[in-house]
Amino acid sequence: MKKWSWFTAAFIVFALSLLTHIPAQLVVPEQSGKLQLLGVDGSVWHGEIKQVMYSGKPLPVRNLSWTVKPAALLAGNLEADVHEQQAPMNRGLVVVSLWSRQLELQALHWQLPGSSLDPWFRAGVSLQGQFVLDLETLRLPANGPIPRQVKGRLDWQNAALQMDSQIWSIGSPLMQVSGEGDVLNGVVTNSQPMLPGDGSFQCTVKSCRVELSLRPAPGAPQSLSNALLLMGLQQTGDRFSGQLTLPIE
């Protein structure tokens, strides 16, 4: 009897050792639809991803590390703390249901430069400044990238637009984001004196439709008004308004 007890204990230790050292490459898929993970390394429990690509283009996140919480397995979930190595403040909690394979991001805080989004929009204007994303939750289905539910806010700090060699400061717009199903909705407010106004947006996986109503300050340069006209906004008195459609590559 004692012999079998030792054998059982040894088997459990051996099995746990195998599980602990399972290479991440055997579990984490390198490609799922248009999403591609490059440089997957480490183990299932503690690993990293060098680069994340979508539709052949790099997402503005690099060198992601994760650490799995074993206790969550008892509830049928795989939970992992994820952070960016070069910017530890960029972090969140990833929760994957082992039954439905639904993926959810919780308490996500991420900062990235505005110019990092330029490759994703076919527009003649470059975004400057810093985006700060805070999401309460973001739920993705197992079969695609379109969110089932999202709620949070996006701050565009020191926001500016660059067209050719000219840069116009437009303040610090705040975007409240929410969505259910296939559509992401949001409202935008900007109380800064240079370009006060408000707007809304609606995004799908293919494009973003933005509605804006802006009133440049009396002292704003004429070149800013020209840029708003070039973007497709219509001028009525001192107010610029209209709808823009930004296709997503």
N, C-alpha and C positions, 0 to 999 in steps of 0.2 A: 504493500500500500504506500509506504514511504517512497519507494522507487518511482511509482507512478506520479506522486505529488511533485517530486523533483523533475520528472520528465515534463509534466504539464507546465510547471513554472518556467522551465528552460524554453519550452515551445513558445509561451507567451512573450518572453523576453526577445526571442529570435524574431517572432512576428512583428512586434513593436519596432524592433531595430530595422526590419525591412521597410515597414511603413514610413519610418522617420527618414530613411535615406532614398525613397523613391525619387528619381530625377523628375524635375518639373516638366521636362520635355515629353515625358510619357503621358502626362495628364493634361497639360495646358495645350490646346490646339494652336498650331502656328497660324492657321487661317480659318476663319469662319465667315463665309459670305465675302463681303468686301472688306472685312476687318482682318488685319494681318499683324501678328506679334513677332517682332524680330529680336533675336538675342535672348531667348528664354534660357535661364540658367538657374542653378541651385536645386533645392528639393521642393517637394510639394508643400512642405510646412514653412519653408523660408527661402524665397527665391527672388528673382528680378527679371525685368523685361527691359531691354535696351531702348527699343523704339516701337511706337504704335503707329500703324499705317491704316488709312481708310481710303478705299477706291484708288490705291496707288499713290496717295499723298500722305506725307507725315503729319500726324496730329501734334499740336504744340505741347507734348509731354514726352519726357525722356527719362531713362534710368529709374523705372518704377520698382520699388521693393515691396514685398508683402510678407506678413507673418500671420499664419493661421492660428485661430483660437480653437483648440481641440474640444473644449467643453461644449461648443455650439453643435457639435456632431450629434450629441444626445437628443437634440431637438429636431434633427433632420436637416440642419443647415450647415453650410460651409461658410464660415466668417473669417475675414482676414483684414487686418489693418494694412492700408496701402499708403505709401508716401513717395515723394520724388526725392532722390538722393541729394541732388544739388540744392533743393529748396524744401527742407523738411516741413515748412509750414504748409506746403501743398500736400494735403492728406485727406483721407476719408475711410469709411468702413464699407467693405464689399460683402454682401450677403447673397449667397446662391442657394436656392432650395434644391436639395438633392432629389426631390420628387418631381417638381414641375420644371426644374432647371431655370426658373425665373431669376434674373439678376437684379439686385437692388443696391444702389449707392446711398449711404446715409451719412449725415453730418459731413458733407464734402465741402472743403475750403480749398480754393485753387486760385492762384494768381498767374497771369500771363500777359506779356506785352501785346498791345493792340495790333501791331504789325504782324504778329504771328498768324493772324486770321486772314491776311491778304490773299494767300494762295487759294482760299476757299470761295472767294467771291469774284465774279467777273464784273468788276467795277473799276472806274478810272480814278477812284479816290482811295488813298491809303489811310488806315486807322492808326492813330498815334495814342500814346498814353498807356495806362495799365488797367486791365480788367481784373476785377476781384469777384469771384463766383462763390456764393454760399448757398448750398442746396440742402434743404431738409431731407428730401428724398427724391430719388430718380429710379423708376422701375422700368426694366427692359424685358421684353419677352425673350424666350429662348430662340425664336426663329427670325429675329431681325433687330435693327438698331432703332426703330421708332419707339419712343417712350410710351408706356401705358399710363404712367402718372409721373408728374414732376411738379415740384414746388420749391421756390427759392427766390433769390435776388441776385442781380448782377450790377455791380458798381463800375462805372467807367471813369476812373480817376485821371485827372489832368488830360481830359479828352481833347483831341485835336484831329483835324482833317488835313491831309497833305495831298495836294494835286500838283504834279510836276515838282517845281522847286519851292512852292509856297506852302506855308503851314498856318492854319487858323485855329486858335484855341477856342473851344466851345463850352468849357466848364467841366462839370462832373455829373453827367446824367445817371439817374438811378432807374434800373429796370426791375420790375416785379414780374416774375416768371411763374406760370402755372400751365398745366396741360393734362388732358385725359385722352387716351386713344392715340390717334395718328397726328394730332395737331398740338403744337406748342404755341401758347399765347402769352402776351406780355404787354405791360403799359410802361411808358417812359416819361419821366419828368426831369426837367432841367431848369433850375431857378437861378443859374449863374447869369451875371449881367450882360455878358457878351452875346449870348445866343439863347435867351430864355424861350421856353416853349414846352410842348408835350407831344405825345404820340402813342402809337400802339403798333404791335407787330404780331404776325402769325406765320409760323414756320412749319413746313413739312420736311421730309427727307430730301426733297428736290429743290425747294426755294423758300425764301422769306419775303413776305409782303409787308411793307412798312408804310404806315400813314403818319405824316408829320405836319405840325403847325408851328412855325418858328417866327420870331420877330427879332431880327438883329438889332443890337443897341444902336442909338443914333451915331455913336462914334466908331462903329465897326467899319473896317475898310471895305471899299467898294468891291474889292476882289473876293470877299467872302460872299457877298450877294451874287456875284457872277458865278461862283462855285455852286451855290444853291440852285441857280438856274440851270447850270450844266448838269446837275444831278437829276433834273427833271421836275423840280418843284415850280409851281406857278406863283407869281407875285401879284398880290392884291393890296395896294397901298404899301404899308411897311411890313406886311406879313407874307411869309412864304409857306405854302402848304401844298400837299399833294400826296400821291401814293407811288412808292418805289417797289419794284420787284427785283430781288437779288437772287439769281440762280445759284444753286450750290453745286459745285463740281462733284 
